[in-house]
Amino acid sequence: MNVIDLRSDTVTLPTDEMRKAIANATLGDDVSGEDPTVNKLEKKAADLTGKEAALLVSSGTQGNLIGILANCQRGDEIIVGENAHIFWNESAGAAALGGVQTHLVRNQLQGALNPSEVSSAIRPKGNPHFPPTSLICLENTQNMSNGGVLTVDDTKAIWDIANQNQIKVHLDGARIFNAAVYLETPVKELVKYTDTLTFCLSKGLSAPVGSLLCGDGDFITKARRWRKMLGGGMRQAGIIAAAGIVALDSMIERLRDDHTTALRFSDGLSAIPGIIHDPSTVQTNILFFDVDPTIGTMSKFVGELEKMGVRVHSVYGRIRLVTHRHITQKEVDIALETIAKALKSIAYN
Ligand SMILES: Cc1ncc(COP(=O)(O)O)c(C=O)c1O
């Protein structure tokens, strides 16, 4: 059986061009700054994001963690959206390794933070009862908020408040290129109102490993030390960087295809009785839906789908589909038929 895997865009495999680039990469010891392929990728990432410097890290999680560690002191507080990956899915690294407390604020439907709520969450300075607020973390696209996109204005509104309070802004831009493609806005513009950011090579861009942490030169110097401390200094990391360069050179524009297949899914889901889905929320390659509880339970439905060869992710009471390079219109149509069948099957049992 051919499995249609819609759990995440992290399941994408490297392209043939990436495999060739990996085989032919010029290498050196990156811990000493001597891997030319890593240096090339870091320069490319800095140029693309309009930041002074960039650092190759092993994962988005490591990039965000180092972003927090290098921007904060122990005992500080960071403001984070309640749907943020940093809060839900990064093993409480900020608390465990940085001694940093998380202050949650609400995410709006598509992920943006409300500037006045952020403003109210900032601790007054000089009161010994309060931890200093040192960082606001944004996420674009916002995975758990329907893969929603933050506009330049959404980010700037938070940046203005941060600046008034001498607080830094870190962006979890794991899927920032999806946002850039959706908004038809260069990434550099989208991240202009952030101090530091992480983006991932290993999601829709299809590289096998790696993320980039970007910021000013001093920040990246600090980040390099944190990376070493966390065991993330990698030697001939050009093997990884080579695929990353191909990802940045040739895989960004094709993310549009993933948005088109997500819309096809959304149309199809909306037409299946028993599926609860709001098509107006679909902006990028992530979409959510529910099963009408009078038909059956979500876990039974997801189990049934899996048996029929369609893998989806159930996330905090909702079902998430993520489109990616291995999902063409054909897979969408088969998956939609399978979803309708699985619903019937749980309803009659
Ligand atoms: C929004 C977001 N941030 C960060 C990450 C972490 O990336 P990684 O899996 O490379 O640690 C993910 C992973 O799915 C993500 O969706």
The ligand as a Gaussian input file, in Angstrom:
#p B3LYP/6-31G(d) Opt

LIG

0 1
 C        6.795000      26.310000      14.086000
 C        7.912000      25.370000      14.383000
 N        8.981000      25.821000      15.039000
 C       10.027000      25.025000      15.319000
 C       10.027000      23.710000      14.939000
 C       11.179000      22.840000      15.357000
 O       11.923000      22.360000      14.310000
 P       12.777000      21.022000      14.486000
 O       11.857000      19.885000      14.298000
 O       13.808000      21.142000      13.382000
 O       13.397000      21.046000      15.824000
 C        8.930000      23.187000      14.256000
 C        8.908000      21.762000      13.851000
 O        7.971000      21.243000      13.308000
 C        7.832000      24.039000      13.978000
 O        6.737000      23.594000      13.351000

